[in-house]
């Protein structure tokens, strides 16, 4: 690794793998929520109390970002698999698009959730 000059593409390749792992853990939280919703009011209230706390909201926010970033990085890889986007400027544009797009989509999702009253 020390012989290579780090690029944004290399860093986001590692982040793509990390977000994939984070999605496994976040999906356990989603399963907990679904099982609690099916189990009754007390179980659901417990999950809602956790996800409504500061720590819970940070985890759910991180899960949202991981999902959006992983999706956009997956699309970037799909473009590459189709044989496009390998020129240096195209590679950089796709990489920046995945990075900025993941952040923007996450913030938009949370703004919309608060606006429609889905998050209290």
C-alpha positions as YAML, in Angstrom:
chain: A
units: angstrom
residues:
- id: 1
  name: UNK
  ca: [0.00, 0.00, 0.00]
- id: 2
  name: UNK
  ca: [2.89, 2.36, 0.59]
- id: 3
  name: UNK
  ca: [3.99, 2.27, -3.03]
- id: 4
  name: UNK
  ca: [0.73, 3.77, -4.25]
- id: 5
  name: UNK
  ca: [-0.34, 7.39, -4.07]
- id: 6
  name: UNK
  ca: [-3.74, 7.44, -2.41]
- id: 7
  name: UNK
  ca: [-6.59, 8.62, -4.59]
- id: 8
  name: UNK
  ca: [-10.22, 9.33, -3.81]
- id: 9
  name: UNK
  ca: [-11.20, 6.33, -5.92]
- id: 10
  name: UNK
  ca: [-9.05, 4.03, -3.78]
- id: 11
  name: UNK
  ca: [-10.42, 5.46, -0.55]
- id: 12
  name: UNK
  ca: [-14.04, 5.16, -1.68]
- id: 13
  name: UNK
  ca: [-13.41, 1.59, -2.79]
- id: 14
  name: UNK
  ca: [-12.52, 0.79, 0.81]
- id: 15
  name: UNK
  ca: [-15.48, 2.85, 2.09]
- id: 16
  name: UNK
  ca: [-17.76, 0.89, -0.27]
- id: 17
  name: UNK
  ca: [-16.66, -2.35, 1.37]
- id: 18
  name: UNK
  ca: [-17.04, -0.84, 4.86]
- id: 19
  name: UNK
  ca: [-20.55, 0.40, 4.11]
- id: 20
  name: UNK
  ca: [-21.43, -3.07, 2.87]
- id: 21
  name: UNK
  ca: [-20.39, -4.48, 6.25]
- id: 22
  name: UNK
  ca: [-22.24, -1.68, 8.07]
- id: 23
  name: UNK
  ca: [-25.39, -2.53, 6.13]
- id: 24
  name: UNK
  ca: [-25.33, -6.04, 7.61]
- id: 25
  name: UNK
  ca: [-25.28, -4.59, 11.12]
- id: 26
  name: UNK
  ca: [-27.89, -1.95, 10.28]
- id: 27
  name: UNK
  ca: [-30.15, -4.57, 8.79]
- id: 28
  name: UNK
  ca: [-30.16, -6.31, 12.19]
- id: 29
  name: UNK
  ca: [-31.61, -3.08, 13.60]
- id: 30
  name: UNK
  ca: [-34.22, -3.09, 10.84]
- id: 31
  name: UNK
  ca: [-35.11, -6.70, 11.64]
- id: 32
  name: UNK
  ca: [-35.39, -5.83, 15.34]
- id: 33
  name: UNK
  ca: [-37.79, -3.02, 14.44]
- id: 34
  name: UNK
  ca: [-39.92, -5.26, 12.20]
- id: 35
  name: UNK
  ca: [-40.08, -8.09, 14.74]
- id: 36
  name: UNK
  ca: [-40.97, -5.61, 17.47]
- id: 37
  name: UNK
  ca: [-43.72, -4.12, 15.30]
- id: 38
  name: UNK
  ca: [-45.17, -7.59, 14.83]
- id: 39
  name: UNK
  ca: [-44.73, -8.52, 18.50]
- id: 40
  name: UNK
  ca: [-46.87, -5.84, 20.08]
- id: 41
  name: UNK
  ca: [-46.92, -2.41, 21.61]
- id: 42
  name: UNK
  ca: [-44.41, -3.02, 24.43]
- id: 43
  name: UNK
  ca: [-41.72, -4.45, 22.13]
- id: 44
  name: UNK
  ca: [-42.31, -1.72, 19.56]
- id: 45
  name: UNK
  ca: [-42.13, 1.00, 22.24]
- id: 46
  name: UNK
  ca: [-38.74, -0.37, 23.32]
- id: 47
  name: UNK
  ca: [-37.33, -0.14, 19.80]
- id: 48
  name: UNK
  ca: [-38.84, 3.31, 19.30]
- id: 49
  name: UNK
  ca: [-37.28, 4.49, 22.56]
- id: 50
  name: UNK
  ca: [-33.89, 3.28, 21.39]
- id: 51
  name: UNK
  ca: [-34.13, 4.70, 17.87]
- id: 52
  name: UNK
  ca: [-35.52, 7.96, 19.26]
- id: 53
  name: UNK
  ca: [-32.48, 8.46, 21.50]
- id: 54
  name: UNK
  ca: [-29.46, 10.44, 20.34]
- id: 55
  name: UNK
  ca: [-27.38, 7.26, 19.92]
- id: 56
  name: UNK
  ca: [-30.22, 5.54, 18.09]
- id: 57
  name: UNK
  ca: [-30.72, 8.46, 15.72]
- id: 58
  name: UNK
  ca: [-27.00, 8.61, 14.99]
- id: 59
  name: UNK
  ca: [-27.02, 4.90, 14.19]
- id: 60
  name: UNK
  ca: [-30.07, 5.22, 11.93]
- id: 61
  name: UNK
  ca: [-28.57, 8.31, 10.27]
- id: 62
  name: UNK
  ca: [-25.34, 6.35, 9.68]
- id: 63
  name: UNK
  ca: [-27.34, 3.43, 8.31]
- id: 64
  name: UNK
  ca: [-29.14, 5.79, 5.93]
- id: 65
  name: UNK
  ca: [-25.84, 7.23, 4.74]
- id: 66
  name: UNK
  ca: [-24.29, 3.76, 4.37]
- id: 67
  name: UNK
  ca: [-27.27, 2.65, 2.30]
- id: 68
  name: UNK
  ca: [-27.18, 5.71, 0.03]
- id: 69
  name: UNK
  ca: [-23.41, 5.68, -0.38]
- id: 70
  name: UNK
  ca: [-23.30, 1.94, -1.05]
- id: 71
  name: UNK
  ca: [-26.09, 2.27, -3.62]
- id: 72
  name: UNK
  ca: [-24.34, 5.09, -5.49]
- id: 73
  name: UNK
  ca: [-20.98, 3.33, -5.34]
- id: 74
  name: UNK
  ca: [-22.69, 0.24, -6.69]
- id: 75
  name: UNK
  ca: [-24.01, 2.28, -9.60]
- id: 76
  name: UNK
  ca: [-20.49, 3.60, -10.16]
- id: 77
  name: UNK
  ca: [-19.22, 0.03, -10.32]
- id: 78
  name: UNK
  ca: [-22.05, -0.89, -12.69]
- id: 79
  name: UNK
  ca: [-20.98, 1.90, -15.04]
- id: 80
  name: UNK
  ca: [-17.43, 0.54, -14.91]
- id: 81
  name: UNK
  ca: [-18.67, -3.02, -15.48]
- id: 82
  name: UNK
  ca: [-20.40, -1.77, -18.63]
- id: 83
  name: UNK
  ca: [-17.02, -0.50, -19.83]
- id: 84
  name: UNK
  ca: [-17.56, 3.23, -19.29]
- id: 85
  name: UNK
  ca: [-16.04, 5.86, -17.02]
- id: 86
  name: UNK
  ca: [-12.41, 4.79, -17.05]
- id: 87
  name: UNK
  ca: [-10.88, 8.05, -18.24]
- id: 88
  name: UNK
  ca: [-9.31, 9.98, -15.38]
- id: 89
  name: UNK
  ca: [-11.83, 12.82, -15.42]
- id: 90
  name: UNK
  ca: [-14.79, 10.40, -15.70]
- id: 91
  name: UNK
  ca: [-13.45, 8.29, -12.85]
- id: 92
  name: UNK
  ca: [-13.08, 11.37, -10.66]
- id: 93
  name: UNK
  ca: [-16.57, 12.64, -11.56]
- id: 94
  name: UNK
  ca: [-18.18, 9.29, -10.74]
- id: 95
  name: UNK
  ca: [-16.27, 9.08, -7.47]
- id: 96
  name: UNK
  ca: [-17.17, 12.61, -6.38]
- id: 97
  name: UNK
  ca: [-20.75, 11.97, -7.47]
- id: 98
  name: UNK
  ca: [-20.99, 8.90, -5.24]
- id: 99
  name: UNK
  ca: [-19.42, 10.73, -2.29]
- id: 100
  name: UNK
  ca: [-21.44, 13.94, -2.51]
- id: 101
  name: UNK
  ca: [-24.59, 12.20, -3.71]
- id: 102
  name: UNK
  ca: [-24.61, 9.86, -0.72]
- id: 103
  name: UNK
  ca: [-24.39, 12.78, 1.67]
- id: 104
  name: UNK
  ca: [-26.99, 14.86, -0.17]
- id: 105
  name: UNK
  ca: [-29.48, 11.98, -0.45]
- id: 106
  name: UNK
  ca: [-29.08, 11.16, 3.24]
- id: 107
  name: UNK
  ca: [-29.73, 14.74, 4.30]
- id: 108
  name: UNK
  ca: [-32.70, 15.00, 1.92]
- id: 109
  name: UNK
  ca: [-34.24, 11.79, 3.26]
- id: 110
  name: UNK
  ca: [-33.95, 13.06, 6.83]
- id: 111
  name: UNK
  ca: [-35.33, 16.49, 5.94]
- id: 112
  name: UNK
  ca: [-38.31, 14.86, 4.22]
- id: 113
  name: UNK
  ca: [-38.81, 12.49, 7.18]
- id: 114
  name: UNK
  ca: [-38.90, 15.42, 9.60]
- id: 115
  name: UNK
  ca: [-41.11, 17.47, 7.27]
- id: 116
  name: UNK
  ca: [-43.79, 14.80, 6.96]
- id: 117
  name: UNK
  ca: [-43.62, 14.07, 10.67]
- id: 118
  name: UNK
  ca: [-42.14, 10.60, 10.41]
- id: 119
  name: UNK
  ca: [-39.39, 11.45, 12.89]
- id: 120
  name: UNK
  ca: [-40.15, 12.98, 16.27]
...
